Amino acid sequence: MLNTVENSAGKLPLYEEVAQRISYLIEQGSLRPGDRVPSIRNLSKQLQVSINTVKEAYSQLEDRRLLEARPQSGYYVRARLPELPAEPVVDRPALSPSDVSLCDVYQMVMRDLLDPTLMQLGLAMPNPQLLPIDKLNRMLTRETRRFPEQSVAYQLPPGNLRLRQQIAQRLLGSGCTLSPEQIVITSGCVDAVVLALRALCRPGDAVAIETPVYFNFLQLIEDMGLKALEIPASPRGGISLEALEYALQHNRGQVKACIVISNFNNPLGSRMSDDDKRRLVKLVETHQVPLIEDDIYGDLSFSDERPTVAKAFDRSGNVILCSSFTKTLAPGYRVGWVAAGRYQAQIERGKMITSVATASPPQLAMAEFLATGGYDHHLRSIRRTYARQVAQMGDAIGRFFPVGTRVSRPQGGFVLWVEMPESIDATRLYDRAKQVGISIAPGQIFSIEGKYRNCIRLSAARWDSCVAAAIETLGKLAGEPLKET
Ligand SMILES: Cc1ncc(COP(=O)(O)O)c(C=O)c1O
C-alpha cells in the first residue's frame, strides 16, 4: 500500500511525509471512515522509519481530526471526517494602480474591536490563554531590576544588541545568515513596514500588494498618499508571479515597492513555495523594485518545519524583511524588527526621526525570553493547538454555512478566509452578527474599494463551545438572506 519513505533532503520532516501519505489515502478513499490504519509497528517496518516517526505522524493526524486513537485497539480513520468545503477562488485583480478609499466598513470594524461585549472572531489576535504571560512578565521585572539604567534609557536604533543577536540566531532557521548589525528593532511589524515604505516611496508612487491583504497595509498606503496595485493571490501558493510580472511591465517606473506576506498570509493563509520565493526575489530585482516581506506568521507553521523567507534568496539587499513577536508572544509588548538589506542606514535614520527608539523594558524581557524562556517549546505547543482549532473551525463552517461556501486550508497561523455564495452580503452578515454579540471581519476591508463582498475572515485562535455555537449562529444568519430571495 505504501512505499518506503525517503527523507527528501530536509524538505519536510519525516513524520510529516508519513502523515501526508496517510491523509492522501484517506482523501482518495483507500482508507475509509471507521477503517483501522496500520499499527505503529507495522507501518514503521513497512516504511522503514522509526516507531517515533510514525507515532508523531499519527499524533499530527489526530490533531488534524483525521484519525482517532481507540484505547487498546489502535488508530482509526474518524467515523465523521471534517466536512471541509472547497477552497476559495480568489481572482479579482486590478492591474492599474488605484487610490485607496478608506471605507466606512473599516471605521465601523475598528470601533467594534474596542467593544468588550462582542465575541471577537474578526480579530487576528493570538489567544492570550496560550501565551506565556507569567513567564514573560516575570522576566520583564527581573531584567529591569538587573539593568535599571538600561531599562529607562533609550535603546537607540538599531536597538538592544542582545535581542538582535537572538533574532539573528533564529533567522538561521528561516534560511537567512544575517548579523545583528543588519537588524533594527521596531515597535511591532507595522512600524517596520512603515519605515520601509517611508524609505522607498514618495506620495503618488504605487505599491504592488497581493489581494486580499491585511487591511492595515491598505490604510497605510492611503495615509501615505500612495496608490495600491492589487495583485491576485491564491489561498494555497500566495501572490501570482505571472500577474505581478505583467503589472510591473505595464506600470514601469511607477511601482516603488512590493509588499508580500510570504508565509501563512493574512487573510488567505497562503504560503509561497521556496521556488516561488526565489522567483519573486529575482523578478523584483529585475524590475528594480524593492520587496517588503512580512513574515509575522512564519513561526506558526502547523508542521515542525519552519518555512524559509524570500529574504533567504536575496543576494543584493533588495529584500526588506519585517516581523514581530505579536502573533507568538505578546502583541502589547510591541517588539518587532526589520532586516533592511541595502536600506539599513535609511531605516535606522527613519526609526530615529519618527520614534527615537522602541521602548526599552520589553526589549530586555524579549531578549531574555528568547535566550532562556523555551521559545521553541512554546511554539511547538501553540502550533499544535492552532492546527487543531483551524481544523475544527473549518469543519464547523462546512457543516453550518450555506451550501456553496468555500473555506481556506491554511497550514499555519490561525485565520480562515471564508467565501460564501455571491448572493450573501458580508456587511449585512456583519450587522446581523453584531446584533447577537459576534464580531467578524467582512471581506470588503481586505481590498481597495470593497471587493470580496461575499467573504469574511474568521479567527480560530480560540476554540471552545461558545465559539462553536457562534459559528453555528453565523452559518444560520448567512443562510437567511438566501431564504428571503
Ligand atoms: C500580516 C500582518 N502584519 C502585521 C501585523 C501587525 O503586527 P504588529 O502588531 O507587530 O505591528 C498583523 C496583525 O494582524 C498582520 O496580520
The ligand as a Gaussian input file, in Angstrom:
#p B3LYP/6-31G(d) Opt

LIG

0 1
 C        0.292000      40.397000       8.199000
 C        0.371000      41.242000       9.420000
 N        1.397000      42.095000       9.575000
 C        1.490000      42.884000      10.674000
 C        0.540000      42.826000      11.667000
 C        0.670000      43.711000      12.878000
 O        1.861000      43.452000      13.516000
 P        2.356000      44.269000      14.813000
 O        1.240000      44.237000      15.795000
 O        3.558000      43.534000      15.239000
 O        2.666000      45.657000      14.359000
 C       -0.526000      41.947000      11.559000
 C       -1.552000      41.886000      12.625000
 O       -2.647000      41.415000      12.437000
 C       -0.615000      41.136000      10.406000
 O       -1.616000      40.276000      10.247000

